[in-house]
Amino acid sequence: MTGRQSVLASDGVSLAVYLDGDPAAPATVLALHGYPDNAAMWDPVVSLLSTTHRVVRYDVRGAGRSGTPTDRSGYRLAQLAADAEAVLAATAPDGPVHLLGHDWGSVQGWYLLGHPRLAGRIASFTSISGPGLHQVRPWLRSRLRAGDLAPVLRQLAHSAYVPFFLLPVLPELGRRPGRASWRSRSDALHGLELYRANIRSGGRRSASQASGRQQIDIPVQVLAPSGDPFVTPPLQLAAPRPYVRQFSGRTVPGGHWLPVSQPELVAAAVTEFIGRVEGGRPG
């Protein structure tokens, strides 16, 4: 069963939400896409997951059929979290969901895990190609203190595009995303504001989280593509560990857009992880 509906965000932006699978399925997956994509990026994974799960996804503000904020503050992580809260209230009000995030969708996912208004609403999180912003700087500092320069230098080289995205005007002039049904030039241009609204702050919500004292009790698995040209496996696998009590992670073959190139791998990993989490719940 498929469907589409509009959900109004707290600031009035309309979010295009897509529903797949049986509404009576025992588990619901909320899939969050990244940059410069829209929710159609998940199509190959959803076609597999929706045979046994209910899947909810939406175009992040500024992408796909969703509306666009009037200013940069509308792209801050706090507002993105409010969007997820509104979507969950409209589509899955009765129980916890299993988060699945890729790229900036994964960055959002890490933020949601610590959001007080979503306490008890998230059963698990599968992260692909996106550590939490507040995890990156502590990881870099820890590697430098240990004299382990190689992974730091590799990640800095992989992240060389980020300072360019923070510049005014120039990224808009040069941004030409590849053709695909799951991205467009407007998605890419609007999505630049995700970087500009959040990178300099490190995605921080509080001093305690920024200093590494946040603890996450929700089970998390990380799938780190071995050929990701933007986020190296050491950052994806090591940076979250100090924060997560129930962590599992592994390097998997593939590039950055793993949900498109290897949907079977992603769907199988998510299904197996949800099965373990659901099976471990007290009755």
KAQUI-V53879 format. One record per residue. N is the residue number from 0. RES is the residue in one letter. OMEGA is omega in whole degrees, 0 to 359 (* if undefined). Layout:
N_RES_OMEGA ; N_RES_OMEGA
This chain:
0_M_180 ; 1_T_178 ; 2_G_178 ; 3_R_177 ; 4_Q_177 ; 5_S_176 ; 6_V_181 ; 7_L_178 ; 8_A_185 ; 9_S_179 ; 10_D_176 ; 11_G_178 ; 12_V_179 ; 13_S_181 ; 14_L_177 ; 15_A_186 ; 16_V_183 ; 17_Y_184 ; 18_L_179 ; 19_D_177 ; 20_G_183 ; 21_D_178 ; 22_P_180 ; 23_A_179 ; 24_A_185 ; 25_P_182 ; 26_A_177 ; 27_T_177 ; 28_V_173 ; 29_L_185 ; 30_A_182 ; 31_L_182 ; 32_H_183 ; 33_G_184 ; 34_Y_1 ; 35_P_193 ; 36_D_167 ; 37_N_189 ; 38_A_179 ; 39_A_176 ; 40_M_182 ; 41_W_186 ; 42_D_183 ; 43_P_179 ; 44_V_182 ; 45_V_180 ; 46_S_178 ; 47_L_183 ; 48_L_188 ; 49_S_175 ; 50_T_182 ; 51_T_182 ; 52_H_167 ; 53_R_183 ; 54_V_175 ; 55_V_174 ; 56_R_179 ; 57_Y_173 ; 58_D_176 ; 59_V_180 ; 60_R_183 ; 61_G_183 ; 62_A_175 ; 63_G_182 ; 64_R_179 ; 65_S_179 ; 66_G_183 ; 67_T_178 ; 68_P_180 ; 69_T_178 ; 70_D_187 ; 71_R_182 ; 72_S_179 ; 73_G_179 ; 74_Y_181 ; 75_R_184 ; 76_L_179 ; 77_A_178 ; 78_Q_177 ; 79_L_176 ; 80_A_177 ; 81_A_176 ; 82_D_179 ; 83_A_179 ; 84_E_180 ; 85_A_179 ; 86_V_179 ; 87_L_180 ; 88_A_183 ; 89_A_189 ; 90_T_183 ; 91_A_187 ; 92_P_193 ; 93_D_183 ; 94_G_180 ; 95_P_178 ; 96_V_177 ; 97_H_182 ; 98_L_173 ; 99_L_184 ; 100_G_177 ; 101_H_175 ; 102_D_179 ; 103_W_172 ; 104_G_175 ; 105_S_175 ; 106_V_176 ; 107_Q_181 ; 108_G_178 ; 109_W_179 ; 110_Y_182 ; 111_L_182 ; 112_L_181 ; 113_G_184 ; 114_H_186 ; 115_P_182 ; 116_R_178 ; 117_L_178 ; 118_A_181 ; 119_G_183 ; 120_R_182 ; 121_I_183 ; 122_A_179 ; 123_S_180 ; 124_F_171 ; 125_T_185 ; 126_S_177 ; 127_I_171 ; 128_S_177 ; 129_G_173 ; 130_P_175 ; 131_G_182 ; 132_L_181 ; 133_H_178 ; 134_Q_191 ; 135_V_184 ; 136_R_176 ; 137_P_178 ; 138_W_179 ; 139_L_180 ; 140_R_181 ; 141_S_178 ; 142_R_179 ; 143_L_178 ; 144_R_180 ; 145_A_182 ; 146_G_182 ; 147_D_189 ; 148_L_188 ; 149_A_180 ; 150_P_178 ; 151_V_181 ; 152_L_178 ; 153_R_181 ; 154_Q_178 ; 155_L_177 ; 156_A_179 ; 157_H_184 ; 158_S_186 ; 159_A_181 ; 160_Y_188 ; 161_V_178 ; 162_P_178 ; 163_F_179 ; 164_F_182 ; 165_L_180 ; 166_L_173 ; 167_P_168 ; 168_V_187 ; 169_L_179 ; 170_P_178 ; 171_E_181 ; 172_L_186 ; 173_G_189 ; 174_R_177 ; 175_R_181 ; 176_P_178 ; 177_G_181 ; 178_R_176 ; 179_A_180 ; 180_S_186 ; 181_W_173 ; 182_R_177 ; 183_S_178 ; 184_R_180 ; 185_S_175 ; 186_D_182 ; 187_A_182 ; 188_L_179 ; 189_H_184 ; 190_G_175 ; 191_L_181 ; 192_E_174 ; 193_L_179 ; 194_Y_186 ; 195_R_182 ; 196_A_191 ; 197_N_190 ; 198_I_185 ; 199_R_179 ; 200_S_183 ; 201_G_180 ; 202_G_187 ; 203_R_172 ; 204_R_181 ; 205_S_180 ; 206_A_182 ; 207_S_179 ; 208_Q_181 ; 209_A_182 ; 210_S_174 ; 211_G_182 ; 212_R_177 ; 213_Q_175 ; 214_Q_183 ; 215_I_180 ; 216_D_180 ; 217_I_178 ; 218_P_182 ; 219_V_168 ; 220_Q_178 ; 221_V_172 ; 222_L_185 ; 223_A_180 ; 224_P_184 ; 225_S_183 ; 226_G_181 ; 227_D_182 ; 228_P_184 ; 229_F_183 ; 230_V_185 ; 231_T_177 ; 232_P_179 ; 233_P_178 ; 234_L_182 ; 235_Q_187 ; 236_L_185 ; 237_A_186 ; 238_A_183 ; 239_P_191 ; 240_R_181 ; 241_P_186 ; 242_Y_193 ; 243_V_180 ; 244_R_181 ; 245_Q_188 ; 246_F_169 ; 247_S_181 ; 248_G_179 ; 249_R_172 ; 250_T_179 ; 251_V_179 ; 252_P_177 ; 253_G_180 ; 254_G_188 ; 255_H_183 ; 256_W_182 ; 257_L_180 ; 258_P_178 ; 259_V_185 ; 260_S_183 ; 261_Q_183 ; 262_P_179 ; 263_E_179 ; 264_L_182 ; 265_V_182 ; 266_A_180 ; 267_A_180 ; 268_A_180 ; 269_V_180 ; 270_T_180 ; 271_E_181 ; 272_F_178 ; 273_I_178 ; 274_G_179 ; 275_R_181 ; 276_V_180 ; 277_E_180 ; 278_G_181 ; 279_G_180 ; 280_R_174 ; 281_P_180 ; 282_G_*
